[in-house]
């Protein structure tokens, strides 16, 4: 029997997806934060759809221990994992840090699912699995790559909840791109796709929105928004259609593939900087890095003896978008020497690992460039390369120029870039 795990399955799109998959004869696991709500959803599924196997399991994506316990229980109870729908999420939640000091939108919508996927990998449950990441068009509202300090630690000036929601959805898309490559290497019979459900009414996503705003907006929402059946259609399609109809690493809306925005096509030029920032701030799972690189995976232990003051100093270096890559490298070298001789030795070993990884990416890029036959695509790829390889250009300027370059392309060229991204 095909087993489908759905997070946030007690209401809205998750519940609608669970009902549809159960109706197709799947064994459905409802991964929910509140077990009581999950049991009510189970009863509703059985009453509306018929007999079958529905399992309710606790999985609070804001609690790392809960995620680990869920994954272990899934393994210990002998469940397979054919479909994983990462659907759970929140929106417009007042500013709050979870117990690990990560902003709640980022933790619930993105990092919790990242932890979950990593745990399932560790337990060897992802072998022939289809992973569906539910994102949102709000990711296009982010015009500058996030840094770990935007979402982790004692944030001095919290932003509007929509900022954190949008950033979490951009991270979903980055995870989509990164996970495609990881699956190709570590679970080649698995695929991952993203889904943009669209503007949907009748979900629990806006439960934290001001009630007056909801009342005022209700007539407009009712007229223009999809109902949950319509909104879940792309999720259900991506979970059930033959794999030949899907392209791993792609985003789908209205059951069709759609191009990702320009912000996502230069993520590798930010890859190491974002990752190192995350490591410095002690997130224990490090996104956007190959799990095969053992040197890079050892960063948390490398940094265990770095003081809070030293972390603040390196954070200031990493977040200075007005400096060039060369200037940042020089500043980091000086910082590492100040920490201490023993640390500096470990730091230089780590830096060598970074350079090896960058060299490997550059070689992959050159090989990809050599296979491109479309002269217009080659031209855009070379323009991107010229920008990102200029280590004397401020990092923020690099990001702005690459994003503007891609967003200025025609829809046809954007589709070509999406099909063969030049990074």
N, C-alpha and C positions, 0 to 999 in steps of 0.2 A: 504494500500500500504506500502511495506517495504521501510523505509527511511534509507539511508546511508549517513553519513557525512565523507568527505575525506579532510584532511588537505593537503595543497600543491598540489591542484588538477588542477592547471592551466597548468602544463607541466609534461613531463617525466612519471614516474611510477604512479603518482597520476592521471594524465589525462587519461592514459591507463586504470587504474582501474575504474575511473569514467565512461568511455565509456562502459566498459564491464558490470558494474552493471546496468547502464542505459539501455543497450541492453537486460538485463534480466527482465526489467519492474520495476526496483527500482526507487523511487524518490531519486534524488541525490542532496546533498548540497555540493557545492564547497566552502570550507573554505580557503580563500586565503588572502595573505598580500596585493596584488595589485588588486583592484576591476576591473580595466580596463583589466588586463590580464585575470582575471576570466571570464569576459563577453566574451572575445574572445574565451576562452576555451569552454564556454557554446555554443556559436554559432557553433563551430567546432563539438561538440558532437551532436547537433541537426541536422546538415547537414550530418554527417556521419552515424548516428544511427537511426534517425527517430524522431517521436513526443513523447513527454512525459514531465515530470516536472523536470527541472533543476533550482536550486536556487543558486545564487552567494551571499556569505556573507563574509564580511571582518573579518579576524582573524589574527592579527599579533602576532605571538608567542613570539616575543621579547618585547611585550608591555603587561603588566599584565592587564591594563585597557581594552585593545582591546579584550583580551581573555574573561574577565568577561562580556563585552558588547555582544560579540558573543553568549556566553552561555545564557544570559538573553534573547536575541532576538530569539534564537532558541526555548526557552521555551514559550515566549510571543506569538509567531506566531503559536503556537499549533502543533509544529512538535514533532513526536515521535523520538526515537533514537534506531533503531534496529541494526545498524552497525556503528561503529566508526573506521575509518582507520587513525591512527596517522602516516602519511607518510612524512610530510614536513621536510625539513632539509637542512643544508648547509655543505660544505666541503672546506678545504683549504682557508678559509676566513682569511685575515690578522687579526692580534690580535686586538680585539675591545671589550670593555665592553658595555653592554646594559645600559639603564637608571637606572636599579636597581643594577648596578655594578657587574653583572654576565657575565662571558666570553660568547661570542656570540654563539659558537658551543653548549656549554652546555645548554644555555638558549633556543635556537631555536630547537635543536634536542631532548632535554630531558625535561628540567624543564618547558618549555612552555606547552608541552603535559601533564606533571604532573599537572600543574595548571588547565588545561582544564578539565581533568578527574575529579579532585576534585570539580570544579565548577559544572560540570554536575551531580555529586553525590549530591551536596548540593541542586540543583534544582530538585532532584528526577527524573532526566531523564534517569538514568541508572537503569533499572529494569529487562528488558529481552533483554540485549544488548550483542552483540559480539564485543569485542575490539581487534583490530589488531594493534600491535606495530611493525613498520618497523625498524629493527635494521641493523646490518652489521657484517660481520666476522671480521671487524677491532677491535671489542671488545676484541678479543684474544690478541691484541698487548699490552694490559695493564696488567702489571705483579705485580702491587701493588695497593691496594685499594686507591681510590682518597679521598682527604679531601676537606672540603668546601673551605679552603683557597687556594686550587689549582685553583679554578674557580671564586672566589668571592673577591671583594675588589681591592685595588691598588696592583696588582701583580708586584713585583719588577723585576723579570726576566721571561718574557713570554716565553712559550715553543713553539715548532713548531706547526702549525695548525693541523697536523695529530695527535699530542698527544691529543689535545682537542677534535677532532672528535672521536678518539678511546675511550676516556674516556666517552664521551656523549653516545656512543653506549653500553659501559659497564653499564652505568646507566640505559639505556633502558632495559637491561636484568635484572638488579636488580629490576626495576619497575615491570617487567613481573612477577617475583617470588613473590614480595610483593603483587601485585594487585590480583594475584590468591587467596591468603588467604583472602584479604579484600572482594572480590566478594563472596567467599564461605560463609562469615558471613553476609554481608550486602545486597547482591543481588544474591542469590543462583541460580537464573535462568539465570545468565549472565556468560560468560566465557571470558578469555583473552588469546591470543596466540601471539607469536612473529614470525616474518618472516625475514629470511636472503635472500634477492633477488639475491645476487651474484654480479659479476662484470658486469655492464650493461652500454652499450653505448647509446647515444641519450637522456640522461636525462640532467637536468639543474644543477645536483649536483656539477659538476666540474667547474661551471662558474667562480669561483675565482682562478682557477689554471692558472699559467703563460701561456700566449698564445703560446710562443715558445715551452714550454714543451708539450703543447697539440698537436701542429703540429708535433713534433718529435715522440710523442707516438701514433699518430693516426693510422698508419698502424697496429701496434701491437694490439691496442685496438680493431680495426675493426675485426681482425682475431680471437681474443680469447674471446671477450666480448659478452654477450647476447644482443639481441635487446630489446626494451622496452616491446614488446609483450611477449617475453620469460621471461624477468625479472619480469614482473607483474603477471605472472601465479600463483606463490605461494601466493601472496597477494589476488588475486581473489579467489583462491581455499579456503584459510582460511576464506574469507568473505562469501562464498556461500555454501560450502560443508555442509551436515548435521552435526550437532554438535556431533553426535555419532562417527564421523571420527576424531574428534579433542580431545586433552587433554589439559585442561586449565593449563596455566603456562608453556607450552612447546614452544620450538622454532622449526620452520619449514623451510626447504630449499628444493627446487625442489619438492614441494608438499609432502614432507615426514618429519617426525619428526627426529630431530638430537639432540644428547647430547650437553648440555652446558659444557663449559670448567671448569676446576677445580677452577678457581678464584671465581666462583659464588657459590661454595658449602660451603664456610665457611663465608658467608656474615653475619651470625648472630653473629659470634664472633666479628665482627666489627660494628654491627648494632647500638649499643648505642653510641659508640664513634663517628661514622660518624654523627649520628643524633644530638648529643650534639654539635658537631663542627658547623653544619649547623645552629643550634639554636643560638649559641653564635654570629655567624656572621650575624644574623638577616634576614635570609631568612624566608619569612612569611608563606611558606608552607613547612612542614617538612617531607621529605621522610623517608620511612622504619620504621614508627611507627604506631601502631594500633590507629585508630581514636577513639576507644572506651575508651582509657586511658585518662581521662580528666586531670589528674595531669600532664602527659607528654605534653598534648596539650597546657598547660598554660605557657610553657617556654618563649615565646616572651614577655609576660607581666612581668614575673619574672625578665627578663634581661633588662628591659627598663631603669633602673637606673644605669647600669654598664657603666663605662666610657670607651672611646676608649683605654686608657692605660691598663685598667683592662682586656679588651677583648684581647688585644695583649698578655698580660701575660698568660691568660688561653689558648690562641691559642698555645703558645710555649710549654705548658705542653702537650696539646692534640696531637701535631704533633711530639713529641719526640718518635720515634719508637724504640729507644734503651732502653727504660724503660719498666719495667714489669707492669702488671695491678695493682699490689699492690702498686708499687711506684707511679704510676699515681694517684691512689685514694688518697694516702697520700698528694701528691702535690696539688690536687684539694681541699682537705679539708683545707689545709693551705691558699690557694688562697681565698676561700670563707670566711674564718675568717677575712682575711685582708680587704675584701670589706666592711664589717660592720656587726654588730650584727643582725640587722633586716634581712639583706640579707642572713646571715648564717642560720637563722631559716628556711627561705624559701628553701634554698639550701638543708638542711638536709631532709626536707619534700619531695623534689624532688628526692633526692637520695634514700629515702625509696621506692618511687614509681618505680624507676629503679630496685631496688632489687626485688620488688614484681614481676615486669615484667620478670626479669631474672629467678626467681624461677618458674614462670609459663612456660617459655620456656624450662627450664631444665626438668620439669615434663612431658611436651609434648614429649621431646626427649626420656626420659626413656620409656614412653609408646610406642613410635614408635620402639625403640630398642627391646622391649619385644615381638613385633609382627613380627620381622624379622626372617625368617626361613633359609635364605641362610647363611651358616657359614662364607663364604668369605666376604659377605657384612657386617655381624656383626663384623668381624675382622677389616675391614676398618673403620667402624663406631666407634669402640672402640679406634682405633688409633687416629682418629680425636678428639674424646672426651679427650683423654689423653693430647693432645697438647693444645687444647683450654681451658681446665680447669686448666692448670698450670699457676697460676697467678704470679709466680715468673719468668716466661720466658718473655723476651722482646716481645712486641707486634709485631714488625716487623719480629722477628724470628718465631713467631707463624704463621703469614701469609705465610711466605716463606715455612715453613715445610708442612702446610696443602695443599697449592697449588702444591708443588712438589709431595706429597703423592698421590693426586688424578690424577695428570697428568701422573704419572708413572704406572697407572693401565692399564690393557688391554682394548681394545675397548669394549669387552663384559662386563667387570666390570664397565666401565664408563657408559654404557647403563643402567646397574642395578642401579647405583648410581643416574642417572638422573631420573629413574622411581620411585625411593624411596629414595630421598636425605636424608642423615643422619645428618640433622641439626635441 
